[in-house]
Amino acid sequence: MDYTIKKAGLEDLDTVAELFNLYRIFYRQADNYEKCRTFIQERLDNEQSNIFLVYIGDKAVGFVQLYKLYHYIKLQKQWLLSDLFVHPDYRGKGLSVALIDRSKKWCEETEACGLMLETEKTNDIGNQLYPRCGFEYDGSHNYYYWWK
């Protein structure tokens, strides 16, 4: 399948927001396109994330969103692969792998030491995909959250 990957800018806001909304719905969140649009616009306006879109022809069918972090051991920048989504109609065609590969290339382009991610234990597809793409499972750390 022929595809192209493009770094998203503000001109792609509506496209990214639509896919981001579908991504959140996949993770059992309420449908809220306007809130998603505002969220993505803030990330792009403030250069707080980097988003890559994958296209089949002229239709965007998936995205990956990366946030900058810093690694305390390597003392370097790294990227958090926060969000990865391919529309259900286009899954199983290697597009998630292509987006991950583009994220790895972004690490090289930005002189980052690597990527990290977390996913739900119940995400069977992701938990099979990430090791196939060279990610190593880190069973020695617990992740905790605090929400106000």
C-alpha positions as CSV (number, residue, x, y, z in Angstrom):
1,M,0.0,0.0,0.0
2,D,1.4,3.4,-1.0
3,Y,1.4,6.0,1.7
4,T,3.0,9.3,2.6
5,I,3.9,10.7,6.0
6,K,3.8,14.4,6.7
7,K,4.7,16.5,9.7
8,A,1.5,18.3,10.8
9,G,1.2,22.0,11.1
10,L,-1.6,24.4,12.0
11,E,-2.9,24.0,8.4
12,D,-3.7,20.4,9.4
13,L,-5.5,21.2,12.6
14,D,-8.9,20.0,11.6
15,T,-7.5,16.8,10.2
16,V,-5.5,16.0,13.3
17,A,-8.4,17.0,15.6
18,E,-10.7,14.6,13.8
19,L,-8.3,11.7,14.1
20,F,-7.4,12.6,17.7
21,N,-11.1,12.6,18.6
22,L,-11.5,9.1,17.0
23,Y,-8.4,8.0,19.0
24,R,-9.9,9.2,22.2
25,I,-13.2,7.4,21.4
26,F,-11.2,4.2,20.9
27,Y,-9.9,4.7,24.5
28,R,-13.5,5.0,25.8
29,Q,-13.6,8.8,26.0
30,A,-16.6,10.9,25.0
31,D,-16.9,12.2,21.5
32,N,-15.8,15.9,21.7
33,Y,-14.3,17.2,18.5
34,E,-14.2,20.8,19.6
35,K,-12.3,20.1,22.8
36,C,-9.9,17.9,20.8
37,R,-9.4,20.7,18.3
38,T,-8.6,23.2,21.0
39,F,-6.2,20.7,22.7
40,I,-4.3,20.0,19.5
41,Q,-4.2,23.7,18.5
42,E,-2.6,24.6,21.9
43,R,0.0,21.9,21.4
44,L,0.9,23.1,17.9
45,D,0.7,26.9,18.8
46,N,3.0,26.4,21.7
47,E,5.3,23.9,19.9
48,Q,4.6,21.4,22.7
49,S,4.3,18.3,20.5
50,N,5.2,17.0,17.1
51,I,2.6,15.2,15.1
52,F,3.0,13.2,12.0
53,L,0.1,12.2,9.7
54,V,0.0,9.2,7.4
55,Y,-1.9,9.6,4.2
56,I,-3.3,7.1,1.7
57,G,-3.7,9.3,-1.4
58,D,-5.0,12.6,-0.1
59,K,-6.8,11.1,3.0
60,A,-5.1,11.3,6.4
61,V,-5.8,7.9,8.0
62,G,-3.6,8.0,11.1
63,F,-1.2,9.9,13.3
64,V,1.5,9.8,15.9
65,Q,2.1,12.5,18.5
66,L,5.4,13.0,20.3
67,Y,6.2,15.0,23.4
68,K,9.7,16.1,24.4
69,L,11.1,14.6,27.6
70,Y,14.6,14.3,29.1
71,H,16.3,11.1,30.1
72,Y,17.9,11.3,33.6
73,I,20.5,8.6,32.9
74,K,21.5,9.4,29.3
75,L,21.3,13.1,30.1
76,Q,19.7,13.7,26.7
77,K,16.4,14.6,25.1
78,Q,14.0,11.8,24.4
79,W,10.5,11.6,22.9
80,L,7.4,10.3,24.5
81,L,5.4,8.5,21.9
82,S,2.1,9.6,23.5
83,D,-0.5,8.8,20.9
84,L,-0.5,6.4,17.9
85,F,-3.7,5.8,15.9
86,V,-4.7,4.4,12.6
87,H,-8.3,4.5,11.5
88,P,-9.9,1.0,11.8
89,D,-10.5,0.9,8.1
90,Y,-6.8,1.1,7.4
91,R,-5.4,-1.2,10.1
92,G,-3.3,-4.2,9.3
93,K,-1.5,-2.5,6.4
94,G,1.7,-1.6,8.2
95,L,0.8,2.1,8.8
96,S,1.5,2.0,12.5
97,V,4.9,0.6,11.9
98,A,5.5,3.3,9.3
99,L,4.5,6.0,11.9
100,I,6.8,4.4,14.5
101,D,9.6,4.3,12.0
102,R,9.0,8.0,11.3
103,S,9.2,8.7,15.0
104,K,12.6,6.9,15.2
105,K,13.8,9.0,12.3
106,W,12.6,12.1,14.2
107,C,14.8,11.0,17.1
108,E,17.8,11.0,14.7
109,E,16.8,14.4,13.2
110,T,16.5,16.0,16.6
111,E,19.5,14.2,18.2
112,A,17.3,12.5,20.8
113,C,18.4,9.3,22.6
114,G,15.2,7.4,21.8
115,L,11.5,6.9,22.3
116,M,9.5,5.8,25.3
117,L,5.8,4.9,25.5
118,E,3.3,3.3,27.7
119,T,0.1,1.5,26.8
120,E,-2.7,-0.2,28.6
121,K,-2.1,-3.8,29.6
122,T,-5.3,-4.7,27.7
123,N,-4.0,-3.2,24.4
124,D,-3.3,-6.5,22.8
125,I,-2.5,-5.0,19.4
126,G,0.0,-2.5,20.8
127,N,1.5,-5.0,23.2
128,Q,2.4,-7.2,20.2
129,L,3.3,-4.3,17.9
130,Y,5.8,-2.5,20.0
131,P,8.2,-5.4,20.6
132,R,8.1,-6.2,16.9
133,C,9.2,-2.6,16.3
134,G,12.2,-2.9,18.6
135,F,10.8,-1.6,21.9
136,E,11.8,-3.4,25.0
137,Y,9.4,-4.0,27.8
138,D,10.5,-2.4,31.1
139,G,9.2,-4.6,33.8
140,S,11.4,-3.1,36.5
141,H,9.5,0.2,36.8
142,N,6.0,1.0,38.2
143,Y,4.2,3.9,36.7
144,Y,2.1,6.0,39.1
145,Y,-0.3,8.8,38.4
146,W,-1.5,11.7,40.4
147,W,-4.5,13.7,39.1
148,K,-5.8,16.8,40.7
